[in-house]
Amino acid sequence: MTLLAPARWIVIGIGLLAAIAMGLAILGGGSQPQASSACLNTTLTVGPDQASALQQLIDDGPDGSVLHLKSGTYPVNLLITRNLTLCGNGPQQTVLEGKPQGGPVVRIINSQVIQVALEGLTITQGSIGPGDDSRAGAVEMPRDFNVSNTIPPYTVFRANRAQVSLKHVKITANAGAGLGGALQKEGGLTLQDVEISDNLDAGILVGSDADVVLDNVRVINNGGRIPILGTHCIGGGMGLSVLADSPSIVPSYTLRNIKVVGRNCKNSGSGLGISGAAKVIGQNIQISNNGDAGLGIVRIAEASLTDVVVEHNGGWGVFLSNPNQTAQFTLKRTKISNNGRSGFYAQGLSAARLEEVTIEKNGFGECPNPVPRGADDQVCNGLQLRGRS
């Protein structure tokens, strides 16, 4: 399975989704979008003609400010180190656009707990800053950061405990990953009704010792094709990983109503990749057209997934590996079909429970026919179980 992130991250290829009509007509047609509900207690309303002053308004305003950004395009690269809400009139109306070679459009960090909410916005045209290991171009939550653009003494953050929330947000056409970073256990990440599409690297690439909630998230057509490599791509996915190697840190990753659709090109990473000692609960997950495995889970503490479709991926449908042989894995009401290798591969799990799972028509890729005796890595359909599974 292809690993595209720093060593402990599994990247996830993500895919295609029609924009859904919300009450605020956030991503599609319908009624004219209104200001986000987060703007009901606005501290200050800002227009596009004030874009050049937006960073100063964030820095100088009261802690916990709610800034309402009126419709229009704001050429900015923002650093947020305090409690703040930025709310717009919906993704089709209010756009944060990165300046050329300006780094991520929004960078969020503090060593102390802060709460930052972005709502009703499109975030686009960001780029990767020097030394950014998260590879994020739109929204970055770096592990550490030196605020070198201020008057000395500079502020240096050595950990990130931000609690970050994105709601009714579209992240698209950025030069790096859409969303990336590293959060300590006191932080947190919540995405609700978020589309991440057409970015040149992964859709999501986050290491988090904090709880993560993804609800109605579409990761679509991320990753870039390399002309000299033909059908091969780089990036193109969504990955979540636990940073710490400690039995006392077991974050909860909750995934509801997730679509991960890749570009259907080779070596672009897994559709959905999760690694580290997290407890994963997921429901209504669709993963398709990714270059490697559809769903890759490594070294998790526990996972329970229900109502899952994994189809038309280049590698395994579902790949599970847990060397410490303690993980519990449950898969219910799932269809795994038309993937390039085996439908389900597991090794090292103490228990794997499958209920109402259909595995069919896998192995259209590199599996030989007939399968050589003893070559159990080349099973083309059904289950591959190793170790104590």
Stockholm file with secondary structure:
# STOCKHOLM 1.0

chainA/1-389         MTLLAPARWIVIGIGLLAAIAMGLAILGGGSQPQASSACLNTTLTVGPDQASALQQLIDDGPDGSVLHLKSGTYPVNLLITRNLTLCGNGPQQTVLEGKPQGGPVVRIINSQVIQVALEGLTITQGSIGPGDDSRAGAVEMPRDFNVSNTIPPYTVFRANRAQVSLKHVKITANAGAGLGGALQKEGGLTLQDVEISDNLDAGILVGSDADVVLDNVRVINNGGRIPILGTHCIGGGMGLSVLADSPSIVPSYTLRNIKVVGRNCKNSGSGLGISGAAKVIGQNIQISNNGDAGLGIVRIAEASLTDVVVEHNGGWGVFLSNPNQTAQFTLKRTKISNNGRSGFYAQGLSAARLEEVTIEKNGFGECPNPVPRGADDQVCNGLQLRGRS
#=GR chainA/1-389 SS CCCCSSTTCCCBCCCCCCCCCCTTCCSSSSSCCCCCGGGGGCSEEECGGGGGGHHHHHHHSCTTEEEEECSEEEECCEEECSSEEEECSCTTTEEEECCTTCCCSEEECCSSCEEEEEEEEEEESCCCCTTCTTCEEEEEECSCEEETTSSSSCEEECSCCEEEEEEEEEEESCSSEEEEEEECTTCEEEEEEEEEESCSSCSEEEEESSCEEEEEEEEESCSEECGGGTTBEECCCEEEECCCCCTTCCCEEEEEEEEEECCSCBTCCBSEEEESSCEEEEEEEEEESCSSCSEEEESCSEEEEEEEEEESCSSCSEEEECTTSCCEEEEEEEEEESCSSCSEEEESCSEEEEEEEEEESCCCSSCCSSCCTTCGGGCCSSEEEETTC
#=GC SS_cons         CCCCSSTTCCCBCCCCCCCCCCTTCCSSSSSCCCCCGGGGGCSEEECGGGGGGHHHHHHHSCTTEEEEECSEEEECCEEECSSEEEECSCTTTEEEECCTTCCCSEEECCSSCEEEEEEEEEEESCCCCTTCTTCEEEEEECSCEEETTSSSSCEEECSCCEEEEEEEEEEESCSSEEEEEEECTTCEEEEEEEEEESCSSCSEEEEESSCEEEEEEEEESCSEECGGGTTBEECCCEEEECCCCCTTCCCEEEEEEEEEECCSCBTCCBSEEEESSCEEEEEEEEEESCSSCSEEEESCSEEEEEEEEEESCSSCSEEEECTTSCCEEEEEEEEEESCSSCSEEEESCSEEEEEEEEEESCCCSSCCSSCCTTCGGGCCSSEEEETTC
//
